[in-house]
Amino acid sequence: MKKRVFICFSLALSLVLVCLPRFNRRDIGFIDHLTGEGQKSHLHLADAGEYIKYVNYFRKNQIKGNLTPHATYRPFVPFIASFLPFGPMTSINIVNICFLLIALLFLNLTLYSFQFNLIHRVIGSILFIFSFPLFFYGAIGYIDPVVIGFLSIGVYFLSQKKWLICSILFMLGALVKESVVILVPVAFVSLFYCSYSWKKKVWLSIILSLSFLIPYQLIRIVNPISEAHFWWPTYAFFLLNVTRLKNWAGFLLGYGLPGFLSLGIIPFFQSLWPEKKDQLAPLIAGFLLAVCLYLYSLVAAYADARFIWTSYPFSIPLAVFVLDKKFPQLRAINLEK
């Protein structure tokens, strides 16, 4: 038991330490030359600056300039951060790290529910912690770490068929960021492989869809500003993204080892599918949807590794399935001895 606690503490501490070099964009040493577009990263905040303004808005502080529409559609993190007794950027990043720790916890719970032993869960944790997206985006004022937390929580509760909790999670997720919508079709896939009647499946699908769509639309109606914002595809974004070397480098780094390992499921698919299809199908669906999200970002946003990071709550369990099949001797390793 003591050894298990020590392992859990070490993994949590490792996650925090990986985030620290970029915490609040105070990039340490040579890191600044890799992250700041040739200038100081903490002076060029991009979306982080909008979330900082939103925190100040909730604190009823004076803000410089106007709030932007897309930031006001994502009130969850700025609202929570506004209650913390720190500066806006620090508060956002404390919330981010807390949700990354929650993501780590629920990743382990998912792997445990899939009957993987401690060594598999440690490997899955290492794949999550020592990754480019967590280091690069974990604590720099963006809200994507909270998205990863929600996706990880969703994967677990969908695997446990806890539909009421999933419904509440979808409501809150709609206020975090649009990319949490990935969980909705994943829920449909999970329902498809349940032994419920078709009538029950349809009703649950409708309820889960509305749980996301109603707050998603309400936040556009009850909003501090009236200007609407939509992420429509444009040729300008496509041209910008496909010609930008940093975008493709970011994709490869963001896709990372979990993504490449998860592709190893293909040769084992036939042997795993009959027994594990209710576990594998939602994971595969979520992974493919995350890839689609990245592809859509190529034509509708400034694409970077944050979009493909959404694959991790799905690709890491898939990667562990692959490693378990490839190296069955792992099952004999007992870390608690």
N, C-alpha and C positions, 0 to 999 in steps of 0.2 A: 504493500500500500504506500509506504514512504517513497519507494522508488517511482511509483506511478505519479505521485504528487510532484516529485522532483522533476520528472520528465515534462509534466504539464507546465510547471513553473518555468522551466528552461525554454520551452517552446514559446510561451507567452512573452518572456523577456527578450528572446531573440527577435520576435516580431517588432517589439517596441524599438529595439536597437537598430533594426534595419530601416525603420522610419526616421530615426533621429538625424542622420546626416543632412536630410533635406527639410527637416521640420521648420515650418514657417518660411521656407525658401531661403533660409540662411545657409546656403550650400557651402560645405566645408572644403577648404583647400581647392584642389584641382576640379572638384565636382562643378564648381561654378562655370568653368570653361566649357563643360559638356552640356549645361542646362540652360544657359542664359542668353542664347542667340547672340553671343558675342558681347552681351552686356549683363548687368546684374539682374538675376532672375527675380529677386524680391522687389525690383522696381517695375517689373512688367508682369502684372498679375493676371491679365486676360480675364477669364470667367471668375477667377477667385476674387478679383476686385468687385465684381457684381454681388457676390455672396457676402462679402464684407459690408458693402452698402446695405444689403438686406438685413444683416444682423443689427446694424445701427438703426435701421428703420424700425425693427421690432423693439429696440431699446428706447425708441423715441428720441434718438440723437439726431443732430443735424447731419445731413449727408451731402456730399459734393456731387453735383450732377443729378440726373434722373435715374431711377431704376429702369433696368431693361426688361422687356416682356418675358424673355425666356427664363431669366432668373426668378421672376415672381411666380412662375408656374412651379417652382421647386422650393416651397417654404419650409419643408420639414427640418432640414439641417440648420438653416439660419435661425429658425424659431427656437429650436432646442439650444443652439449655441448662445442665443441672446440671454439665457438665464445663467450662464456661467460667469464667474467674477474675473474674467480675463479679457484681454484685447480680442477684437472680433476674429482675427486670423488664428490666434492661439485657441480660442474657444472652438472654432470650426475644426481645427486639427485634433483637438482632444476628443471631440465627438467622432471624428474619422477613425482614430486609433481604437477607441472603444468598440466601434462597429467592426473593425478588422479583427479584434479579439473575439467578438461575438461570432463573426464568420468562421474563425478558426475553431471555436467551440462546436458550432453546428456542422461544420465539415466532419469533425471527429464523431459527432453523434450519428451523422448519416453513414459513415463508414462502419461504425459499431452496429447500427441497425442492419447493415448488409452482412454482418457476421465476420468482419475482418478483425484480426487480432491486433495487439498493441503495436507490433512492428509495422504492420500495414498503415496503421493510423499515424504513426510517427513519420513514415515516408510521405504520406499524403500531406501532413502538416509542413514538412520541409519543402515540398514542391510549392506550397502556397506561400510560405514565408520568404524563402530565398528566391524571389522572382523579381524580374525587372519592374512590372507594374506596381508591385507593393512598395518597392524602394523608391521609384520615380514619382508616383502619384499618391502615396499613402498619407502624406501630411503636408501638402502644399496649398491648401485652401480650396481645392476642388471638393465635390461632394460624392465622387464616384466610389470611394471606399464604403460609404453607407449603402450605395447600390449593391456592392458585392456582399455586404452584410445581409441585406434583404433577400438577395438571390439565394444565399447559403441557407438562411432560415427557411425560405420557401421550399428548397429542395428537400430538406429534412421533413417538414410537415406534410408535403405532398406524398413523400414516401410512406408516411405514417397514416395517410388518408384522414388527416384532421382538417376537415373542410371548413369548419367554423373559424378556426385559427387562420387558415389560408385566406378566408374571406376578409378578415380583419387586416391581415398582412397586406392584401392587395389594396385595400382602402388607404392604408398609410403609405404604401409604396408608390401610389399614384401621386402623392405629394412630395416624394423624394426626387424622382427623375423619371422621364418617360421610358427609359430603357428597362425599368422593372416590368414593363408589359411582357417581356419574354416569358415570365412565369405563367401568364394566362394560357397560351397555347400548350405550354408544358403540362398545365393542369388538365387540359382536354385529353392529352395523350395518356396521362396517368389514369384518368377516368375511363378511357377506352379499354384499358386492360384490367379494370375492376370487374368483379362478378355481379355488379348491380344490374337491375333491370334497365332497359333503354330509357324508360320514362324518368327514372331517378337520375340517370346520367345527363339527360337533357336539362332537367331542372337545375342540377348542380352546376352545369356549364353556364346556364343563364345567370344564376346567382353570382358565380365567380366572375363572370364577365362584367356584370353591372357593378360589382364591388370595386372594380378598377375604373370603369368608364364614368360612373357618376361623379366621384370626387375629382377625376381627371378633368371633367367638363366644368364642374362647379368652381374649381380654382381659376378657371378662365373667366368666369362670370363675377365671382367675388374676388376682385383683384385690385391691387393698389393703382394700377394704370389700365387705361382702356385700350391701348394699342395692342393688336393681336400679332402673334408670331407663329409661323408654321415652318416646318423644316421641309420645304419643297425641293425636289431635285433641280439642280441647275448645271449647265455646262461649265460655268465658271468654277464651281467647286470641283467638278470632275477634273478639269484641266489642272487646277492647282494641286490636287492630291496625287494624281497619277504621275506628275512631273517632279514631285518632291521626294528626293531620296530619303530624307528623314522619316517620311511617312512609311515607306516600305521597310526601312530598318526598324522603326517602331513596331510595325506589324509583326515582324519576325521575332523581335525581343518580347513583345507582349504575348504572342501566341505561345512561345516558350516551350519548355520541356513537357509540361502537362499536355499541351496540344499535340505535340509530335508523338508522345507516348500513347495518347488516347487513340491515335490512328491504328495502333497495334491491335485494337479490338477486332479489326477486319478478319484476320486469319482464325481468330478464336470465336468468331460470331456464331457459327453454326453449332458449336458445342455448348456455348453459354446460353444462347437464346431460349431454348425450350424451358429451362428451369428458371432463368433470371430475366425473362422478358419484361415483367412488370417493373423491375428495377432499371434495366438497361434502356428501355424505350423512352422514358422521360429524360434521361441523361443525354441520350443521342439527340433527341429533339431539341433540348436546351442548347447543346453544343452547336448544332446546325443553325439555330436561330441567332446565336451570338455571332457566328460567322456572317450570317445575312445582315445583322445589324452593322457590322463593320463595312460590308459591301455597300450598304445604303449610305453610310457616312461618307463614302467616297464621292457621292454626288449631292449630298445635302448638308455637309458640315465640314469643319476642319478636322480631317481624320487623324487620329493618333492611337496609341496603344490602349487608351482607356476603353475604347469600344470593344476590342477583342478580349480585354480583361474580363468582361462579363462571361466568357466561356469557362473560367476557372471553377466555379461551383459545380460544373458539369464535367469538364474534362479531367479534373483531378480524380474523382471517383472512377471514371472510365480508365484512367491511367493505372489506378490501383488494381482494378480487375485484370488489366493486361499483365502487370507485374506479378500478380498472384498466379496467373496461368503460366507465365514464362518461367518463373522461379518458385515452384511449389515448396522448395526447401525453406522459404521464408516462414512458412507456417510453423516450423519446428523451433523457431527462435523465440525464446521467452525472455523479454526484457525485464521481467519482474524478479528474476532470480537474483 
